[in-house]
Amino acid sequence: MKRILMIEDDSLVADVYSERLSAEGLVVDVAPDGESGLKMFRDRKVDLVLLDLVLPQMNGVELLKQIRSEFSPRDLPVLVFTNAYLGGVVQQAWEAGANQVIPKAGTKPNMVVQMVKNALKDPPPPAVKVKPMASKVEFDPTVRQELLGSSSETLAALWRPLKQLAGQGHHDDNHQCFEELFRVIRPLTGRAVLAGLDGIARMCTALEALLKELRDKPERLGPSALLTIAQAIDTLKLLFAHPDSASAKNPPPARILVVDDDEFTRRAIGRALARVNLKAVCVDGPVGALKRRTGKRFDLIILDIELPDASGFDLCSRFRAMPACKDTPIIFVSMHRDINDRTESALRGGNDYITKPFLYMELATKALGFVLSGPLKAAQSAVASNGSDVEQVFSRRELNALKQALLSSYDS
């Protein structure tokens, strides 16, 4: 009988996968951290390792290197769970000798079980990069009930460090705030996948990647990044309040229009959006933008302010005059940090503003938030009026006050 070692610090996720794999006639041992996982690996003869890359005591990449110092990929398959939006970590996993790198968001348990069975074949199939994909609705009702039942506590745990970060800006205590946000966000991805809430999983995955980037580059933490974190948490609040919506269950592919006359910037925006599996249609000016927009639906528009023939402000006004674009989210991208441009963008109907050069994960997280929350905005007032527990965590007024305080800090 084949023996699987699963190294995973989220006990709920480990329990679900252990049950699924045991039902296939496999023996499953579970280790909750890197050090105990390495000890268990050396004490027992295992046929396959399922490894989470982010672990206490010893991270997954270091553990994988230890395993590969004793067994080759041919002799012992190692399947790695990771956040697919953390490109550098994913590459490290491949280089350390992973047989398979499995993105947490978008990979259903039945797919993982099949990957394990394939890897145990003799000879095993060659390693391939797995991309998140849509699959039939599949969720664990117990995990779903627990995740939704604790959503208020989850959101409150995110709101507290966000308020502290917004109040103190760049400060030595930021590390503690980031660790607190990580502690809450990281397990949500796996649990949301098991609960059949793919939109929540995608939003958590993006936010985790942004938080890691800001933790590694604390000098990039500023009002813009904090606004993006606030928007992401607000999107999670909407998705938790509407778990049966298309955005929460299985969000359809989004269409994004990017208008910028600089080819380098268009490519940069495209790469940023690709990090969260969003595809962009890119044009270099107002004429091309209006032609693209005629008869086609877009879920988000990203506009440069400085454009040939007409400014991005003028183009935004023209979009807003079209019935189909009246409520389409619009993000302005500009070289200028001037508060007057930011104010003008709001007056012309823009929903957000980001300056160049931008962090890829900030723009990606911001865009994903608009795409997922857009269909839910109309239902937002109903949530506010029905006394929802999720709504009571932080009110719309509190969130708007925090955003306004961040915007005001651009003046300083």
PLY file of the C-alpha trace (Angstrom):
ply
format ascii 1.0
element vertex 412
property float x
property float y
property float z
element edge 411
property int vertex1
property int vertex2
end_header
0.00 0.00 0.00
1.41 3.39 -1.03
2.27 5.89 1.74
1.84 9.67 1.30
3.47 12.28 3.53
1.53 15.54 3.57
3.31 18.54 5.10
0.64 21.21 5.66
0.15 23.57 8.61
-3.59 24.15 8.02
-5.21 21.24 9.88
-8.58 21.67 8.16
-7.07 21.48 4.66
-4.88 18.55 5.72
-7.89 16.66 7.08
-9.88 17.08 3.86
-7.05 15.93 1.60
-6.16 13.05 3.93
-9.74 11.83 3.77
-9.84 12.08 -0.04
-6.53 10.26 -0.48
-7.36 7.59 2.10
-10.54 6.85 0.17
-8.27 5.95 -2.78
-6.56 3.26 -0.68
-3.52 5.36 0.24
-1.95 5.69 3.68
-1.55 9.36 4.61
0.72 10.80 7.30
0.43 14.52 8.13
3.13 16.84 9.50
2.12 20.37 10.63
5.46 22.13 10.06
8.74 21.86 8.17
10.91 20.40 10.95
8.45 17.66 11.95
7.88 16.97 8.24
11.59 16.40 7.67
11.81 14.14 10.73
8.78 12.12 9.61
10.23 11.87 6.10
13.48 10.39 7.48
11.74 8.07 9.97
9.32 6.48 7.51
9.48 5.12 4.01
7.15 7.24 1.91
6.22 6.95 -1.76
5.19 10.58 -2.37
5.35 13.93 -0.58
2.64 16.62 -0.75
4.37 19.81 0.38
3.08 23.30 1.19
5.81 25.86 0.44
4.94 28.26 3.27
5.48 26.45 6.56
6.50 27.25 10.15
9.89 26.08 11.46
11.35 25.42 7.99
10.07 26.73 4.65
9.05 24.34 1.90
11.86 25.18 -0.52
14.54 24.36 2.09
12.71 21.16 2.99
12.50 20.19 -0.68
16.25 20.71 -1.05
16.83 18.39 1.92
14.63 15.73 0.31
16.41 16.09 -3.04
19.78 15.63 -1.36
18.64 12.07 -0.61
16.18 11.19 -3.39
15.95 12.28 -7.03
12.65 13.36 -8.63
12.59 9.97 -10.33
12.91 8.07 -7.04
10.48 10.13 -4.95
7.76 12.37 -6.39
7.22 15.67 -4.54
4.10 17.67 -5.36
4.21 21.26 -4.14
1.29 23.52 -3.15
1.94 27.22 -3.59
0.53 30.65 -4.34
0.80 30.82 -8.13
1.05 34.63 -8.01
4.40 34.41 -6.18
6.41 33.87 -9.35
9.82 33.83 -7.66
8.79 31.19 -5.12
7.27 29.03 -7.85
10.51 29.18 -9.82
12.49 28.24 -6.70
10.27 25.19 -6.24
10.93 23.98 -9.80
14.66 24.59 -9.42
14.72 22.71 -6.09
13.31 19.62 -7.82
9.52 19.64 -7.53
7.79 17.07 -9.75
4.66 19.20 -9.85
3.82 22.73 -8.70
0.12 22.98 -7.86
-1.51 26.43 -7.58
-3.74 26.58 -4.53
-6.37 28.79 -6.16
-8.30 27.07 -8.92
-7.09 23.50 -8.29
-9.91 21.32 -6.97
-9.30 18.36 -4.64
-10.28 15.80 -7.29
-7.57 17.23 -9.57
-4.98 16.91 -6.79
-6.01 13.30 -6.13
-5.58 12.52 -9.82
-2.14 14.19 -9.86
-1.08 12.05 -6.89
-2.27 8.87 -8.61
-0.46 9.83 -11.82
2.76 10.60 -9.95
2.66 7.18 -8.26
2.62 5.39 -11.60
5.75 3.61 -12.77
7.21 5.35 -14.66
5.64 8.67 -13.59
4.63 11.10 -16.32
6.96 14.10 -16.94
6.46 17.20 -14.82
4.29 19.91 -16.33
3.26 23.34 -15.13
-0.35 23.27 -14.02
-2.52 26.30 -14.64
-5.65 27.07 -12.62
-8.69 25.95 -14.55
-12.42 25.95 -14.25
-13.93 22.64 -13.21
-17.25 21.23 -12.17
-18.64 22.66 -8.95
-17.07 20.74 -6.09
-16.94 21.75 -2.47
-16.81 20.33 1.01
-19.99 21.41 2.86
-18.31 21.27 6.27
-15.45 23.52 5.18
-17.90 25.88 3.46
-20.07 26.17 6.57
-17.07 26.81 8.81
-15.52 29.37 6.44
-18.72 31.37 6.01
-19.64 31.03 9.67
-16.35 32.62 10.74
-16.29 35.32 8.03
-17.05 38.15 10.48
-14.14 37.16 12.72
-11.89 36.81 9.65
-12.74 40.26 8.32
-12.35 41.85 11.77
-8.89 40.26 12.03
-7.95 41.88 8.70
-9.48 45.25 9.56
-7.45 45.75 12.77
-3.93 45.65 11.27
-5.11 47.58 8.21
-6.27 50.45 10.43
-2.96 50.35 12.28
-0.98 50.46 9.02
-3.10 53.34 7.72
-2.56 55.26 10.94
1.19 54.84 11.28
2.39 54.72 7.63
6.02 53.61 7.22
6.94 52.51 10.74
9.02 49.88 12.53
5.85 48.13 13.72
4.74 47.51 10.13
6.33 44.07 10.21
3.98 42.98 12.98
0.97 44.28 11.04
2.02 42.42 7.91
2.56 39.22 9.89
-0.94 39.55 11.34
-2.44 40.07 7.87
-0.48 37.09 6.52
-1.62 34.89 9.36
-5.25 35.52 8.44
-4.99 35.59 4.64
-2.72 32.63 3.91
-4.99 29.75 5.03
-8.05 31.36 3.43
-7.00 30.41 -0.10
-6.95 26.66 0.49
-10.12 26.74 2.55
-11.97 28.83 -0.04
-11.04 26.34 -2.78
-12.35 23.47 -0.65
-15.50 25.51 0.01
-16.11 26.05 -3.71
-15.56 29.81 -3.38
-13.05 30.42 -6.15
-13.48 34.21 -6.20
-12.49 34.46 -2.54
-9.54 32.14 -3.20
-8.31 34.32 -6.09
-8.65 37.54 -4.09
-6.80 36.05 -1.10
-4.05 34.73 -3.35
-3.50 38.15 -4.90
-3.58 39.95 -1.56
-1.11 37.48 -0.05
1.30 38.10 -2.94
0.98 41.89 -2.57
1.55 41.72 1.19
4.67 39.61 0.68
6.03 42.09 -1.87
5.42 45.02 0.49
6.92 43.11 3.41
10.05 42.49 1.33
10.11 46.11 0.08
8.71 48.17 2.97
9.84 51.40 1.32
7.09 50.87 -1.28
4.38 51.04 1.36
2.43 54.24 0.87
-1.14 55.57 0.53
-1.63 53.90 -2.87
-0.64 50.44 -1.64
-2.71 50.83 1.53
-5.73 51.84 -0.55
-5.30 48.71 -2.62
-5.15 46.53 0.51
-8.31 48.25 1.82
-10.08 47.66 -1.51
-9.07 43.99 -1.48
-10.47 43.52 2.03
-13.65 45.33 0.98
-13.96 42.96 -2.00
-13.58 39.98 0.33
-16.34 41.41 2.47
-18.65 41.59 -0.55
-17.76 38.07 -1.65
-18.39 36.67 1.84
-21.74 38.48 1.96
-22.76 36.96 -1.41
-21.27 33.44 -1.42
-23.70 32.16 -4.02
-22.91 34.87 -6.57
-21.04 34.07 -9.77
-18.13 36.24 -8.58
-17.72 34.16 -5.42
-18.37 30.69 -6.85
-16.70 30.59 -10.26
-15.97 34.03 -11.74
-16.16 34.10 -15.56
-13.19 35.36 -17.63
-12.95 39.14 -17.54
-12.31 41.54 -20.42
-10.05 44.51 -19.66
-9.32 47.43 -21.99
-5.93 49.14 -21.59
-5.37 52.53 -23.29
-1.80 53.87 -23.23
0.36 55.33 -26.02
3.57 53.96 -24.48
4.31 50.43 -25.65
6.48 49.64 -22.61
3.67 50.65 -20.23
1.11 48.61 -22.16
3.33 45.56 -21.86
3.94 46.22 -18.16
0.21 46.48 -17.47
-0.42 43.32 -19.48
2.21 41.44 -17.49
0.79 42.72 -14.20
-2.72 41.59 -15.11
-1.44 38.22 -16.30
-0.14 37.56 -12.78
-3.74 37.19 -11.62
-4.90 35.46 -14.82
-6.57 38.53 -16.31
-6.26 39.21 -20.02
-6.05 42.70 -21.50
-6.94 44.20 -24.87
-4.36 46.95 -25.40
-4.68 50.00 -27.68
-2.44 53.04 -28.09
-4.90 55.93 -28.24
-8.46 57.28 -27.98
-9.52 56.32 -31.51
-8.53 52.70 -31.06
-10.13 52.64 -27.62
-13.50 53.86 -28.89
-13.42 51.41 -31.80
-12.65 48.56 -29.44
-15.40 49.63 -27.08
-18.14 49.75 -29.72
-20.41 46.74 -29.30
-18.13 45.02 -26.79
-18.39 44.60 -23.04
-15.41 45.29 -20.81
-15.27 44.63 -17.08
-12.54 47.19 -16.44
-10.84 50.04 -18.32
-7.30 51.23 -17.53
-6.52 54.70 -18.95
-3.35 56.73 -19.29
-3.94 60.45 -18.69
-1.47 61.72 -21.30
-2.78 60.45 -24.66
-2.48 61.73 -28.24
-5.47 63.63 -29.71
-7.40 63.62 -26.41
-6.54 63.33 -22.74
-7.48 60.33 -20.66
-9.85 62.61 -18.74
-11.72 63.45 -21.96
-11.82 59.82 -23.00
-13.21 58.88 -19.59
-16.00 61.44 -20.01
-16.84 59.97 -23.42
-16.95 56.47 -21.96
-19.23 57.63 -19.16
-21.65 59.05 -21.76
-22.07 55.55 -23.24
-24.86 53.56 -21.53
-22.78 50.37 -21.60
-19.85 52.12 -19.85
-21.79 54.11 -17.32
-20.77 51.84 -14.44
-17.62 50.21 -15.86
-14.74 50.67 -13.38
-12.00 52.96 -14.74
-8.47 53.15 -13.32
-6.22 56.06 -14.35
-2.47 55.46 -14.72
-0.15 58.47 -14.73
3.41 59.66 -14.13
2.04 62.51 -11.99
1.51 62.29 -8.25
-0.24 65.67 -8.21
-3.34 65.73 -6.00
-5.06 67.92 -8.61
-4.85 65.16 -11.23
-6.18 62.66 -8.73
-9.08 64.99 -7.94
-9.77 65.60 -11.63
-9.81 61.85 -12.30
-12.56 61.40 -9.71
-14.56 64.34 -11.06
-14.43 62.86 -14.58
-15.79 59.54 -13.37
-12.64 57.56 -12.62
-12.79 54.95 -9.87
-9.10 54.83 -9.01
-5.68 56.28 -9.77
-2.24 54.69 -9.72
1.13 56.27 -10.49
4.03 55.00 -12.59
6.20 53.14 -11.88
3.76 50.81 -10.16
4.19 47.54 -8.32
2.92 44.77 -10.57
1.07 43.06 -7.74
-0.52 46.31 -6.60
-2.07 46.96 -10.01
-2.96 43.27 -10.38
-4.67 43.15 -6.96
-6.49 46.42 -7.59
-7.73 45.23 -11.01
-8.86 41.84 -9.69
-10.77 43.55 -6.90
-12.72 45.67 -9.38
-13.43 42.68 -11.63
-14.74 40.51 -8.78
-16.67 43.21 -6.93
-18.25 44.90 -9.97
-21.25 42.55 -10.29
-21.85 42.75 -6.52
-22.03 46.53 -6.16
-25.72 46.64 -6.99
-26.44 44.23 -4.14
-24.33 46.14 -1.66
-27.15 48.35 -0.39
-29.25 45.26 0.34
-26.45 43.89 2.50
-26.27 47.16 4.42
-29.99 47.17 5.13
-30.52 43.57 6.21
-28.35 43.62 9.33
-25.78 41.19 7.94
-23.13 40.07 10.43
-20.50 40.58 7.75
-21.59 44.20 7.27
-21.23 44.93 10.99
-17.47 44.16 10.96
-16.68 47.58 9.50
-19.28 49.87 8.00
-19.22 51.56 4.63
-18.76 54.86 6.46
-15.70 53.57 8.35
-14.13 52.24 5.16
-14.77 55.48 3.29
-13.29 57.46 6.19
-10.14 55.33 6.09
-9.85 55.75 2.31
-10.34 59.50 2.63
-7.61 59.72 5.26
-5.25 57.85 2.93
-6.11 60.11 0.01
-5.53 63.17 2.17
-2.03 61.92 2.96
-1.05 62.51 -0.67
-0.93 66.20 0.20
1.70 65.66 2.87
0 1
1 2
2 3
3 4
4 5
5 6
6 7
7 8
8 9
9 10
10 11
11 12
12 13
13 14
14 15
15 16
16 17
17 18
18 19
19 20
20 21
21 22
22 23
23 24
24 25
25 26
26 27
27 28
28 29
29 30
30 31
31 32
32 33
33 34
34 35
35 36
36 37
37 38
38 39
39 40
40 41
41 42
42 43
43 44
44 45
45 46
46 47
47 48
48 49
49 50
50 51
51 52
52 53
53 54
54 55
55 56
56 57
57 58
58 59
59 60
60 61
61 62
62 63
63 64
64 65
65 66
66 67
67 68
68 69
69 70
70 71
71 72
72 73
73 74
74 75
75 76
76 77
77 78
78 79
79 80
80 81
81 82
82 83
83 84
84 85
85 86
86 87
87 88
88 89
89 90
90 91
91 92
92 93
93 94
94 95
95 96
96 97
97 98
98 99
99 100
100 101
101 102
102 103
103 104
104 105
105 106
106 107
107 108
108 109
109 110
110 111
111 112
112 113
113 114
114 115
115 116
116 117
117 118
118 119
119 120
120 121
121 122
122 123
123 124
124 125
125 126
126 127
127 128
128 129
129 130
130 131
131 132
132 133
133 134
134 135
135 136
136 137
137 138
138 139
139 140
140 141
141 142
142 143
143 144
144 145
145 146
146 147
147 148
148 149
149 150
150 151
151 152
152 153
153 154
154 155
155 156
156 157
157 158
158 159
159 160
160 161
161 162
162 163
163 164
164 165
165 166
166 167
167 168
168 169
169 170
170 171
171 172
172 173
173 174
174 175
175 176
176 177
177 178
178 179
179 180
180 181
181 182
182 183
183 184
184 185
185 186
186 187
187 188
188 189
189 190
190 191
191 192
192 193
193 194
194 195
195 196
196 197
197 198
198 199
199 200
200 201
201 202
202 203
203 204
204 205
205 206
206 207
207 208
208 209
209 210
210 211
211 212
212 213
213 214
214 215
215 216
216 217
217 218
218 219
219 220
220 221
221 222
222 223
223 224
224 225
225 226
226 227
227 228
228 229
229 230
230 231
231 232
232 233
233 234
234 235
235 236
236 237
237 238
238 239
239 240
240 241
241 242
242 243
243 244
244 245
245 246
246 247
247 248
248 249
249 250
250 251
251 252
252 253
253 254
254 255
255 256
256 257
257 258
258 259
259 260
260 261
261 262
262 263
263 264
264 265
265 266
266 267
267 268
268 269
269 270
270 271
271 272
272 273
273 274
274 275
275 276
276 277
277 278
278 279
279 280
280 281
281 282
282 283
283 284
284 285
285 286
286 287
287 288
288 289
289 290
290 291
291 292
292 293
293 294
294 295
295 296
296 297
297 298
298 299
299 300
300 301
301 302
302 303
303 304
304 305
305 306
306 307
307 308
308 309
309 310
310 311
311 312
312 313
313 314
314 315
315 316
316 317
317 318
318 319
319 320
320 321
321 322
322 323
323 324
324 325
325 326
326 327
327 328
328 329
329 330
330 331
331 332
332 333
333 334
334 335
335 336
336 337
337 338
338 339
339 340
340 341
341 342
342 343
343 344
344 345
345 346
346 347
347 348
348 349
349 350
350 351
351 352
352 353
353 354
354 355
355 356
356 357
357 358
358 359
359 360
360 361
361 362
362 363
363 364
364 365
365 366
366 367
367 368
368 369
369 370
370 371
371 372
372 373
373 374
374 375
375 376
376 377
377 378
378 379
379 380
380 381
381 382
382 383
383 384
384 385
385 386
386 387
387 388
388 389
389 390
390 391
391 392
392 393
393 394
394 395
395 396
396 397
397 398
398 399
399 400
400 401
401 402
402 403
403 404
404 405
405 406
406 407
407 408
408 409
409 410
410 411
